[in-house]
């Protein structure tokens, strides 16, 4: 009995593997929470903005943050490469085209901030604002497609090589997943703008959000139904999957209610939880695998895909040293930019503010 009690439930290497699986999930959840703001604001520039000056004002609202928010995606990819190199190799080779489209969308959105701020004519500024909108729609849609096609089981051999055909990636579940991420990013961005703009614009953002939720609900319900029939999540992990589903649904209802009551802060927090919940749903269903194959024996497990114990130990030390600094910096950057923007109707002053 004493020998049994003295034996740890999991060894140190297994603990580090589980830790880094959780860390990568957390990084992607933070990315979708933060960059979902930028995606939603970019969509609002064409859906809600009445003229070029308003579009510039919306872009100004995320101007100090968008590039920092994007770093979390790079961090997630880098952590995946270092902690789970086989996962990185299988994912990036199997989803090369989708990841390429995500990258193009992010590049279009990124350069649009700089070029729109330095545009000489209204036509040039409008062109780059269109690129901002296209990139803000494309990035969450293609990311959503990748994540939701990933959980269905891909054609993969025993060496981890993914042989995905067109309809393995582009199917009903992946399209609905992409649309759902787009919709929830849109309302998340609207809630952020409601905290950054004047009272009249803030009310317009929340009124639009309140209406959009009636479209988002069917997308969420259809996604859950397709996940039930197209994956084994609800059969293999019924309790945790159901709990996460309920959290997503409750957060969505709370965000809708808060928007209707004109509580932008609570609406923003709840819509962010919805986006983070989507990542939790996917990673919870993947575990203990990192890649699910259509033939279960070829699925890539966490224990098989991970790096060496020494690599995981070094990464953990670096994480403990750097993560507090990063979190403090991000919290500080949002804190000092917390005030509402002054809405100056002068086109020149707005363009100058973006250029800064």
Secondary structure, 3 states (H helix, E strand, C coil): CHHHHHCCCCCHHHHHHHHHHHHHHHHHHHHHHHHHHHHHHHHHHHHCCCCHHHHHHHHHHHHCCHHHHHHHHHHHHHHHHHHCHHHHHHHHHHCHHHHHHHHHHHHHHHHHHHHHHCCCCHHHHHHHHHHHHHHHHHHHHHHHHHHHHHCCCECECCCCCECCCHHHHCCHHHHHHHHHHHHHHHHHHHHHHHHHCCHHHHHHHHHHHHHHHHHHHHHHHHHHHHHHHHCCHHHHCHHHHHHHHHHHHHHHHHHHHHHHCCCHHHHHHHHHHHHHHHHHHHHHHHCCEEECECCHHHCEEHHHHCCCHHHHHHHHHHHHHHHHHHHHHHHHHHHHCCCCCCCCCCHHHHHHHHHC
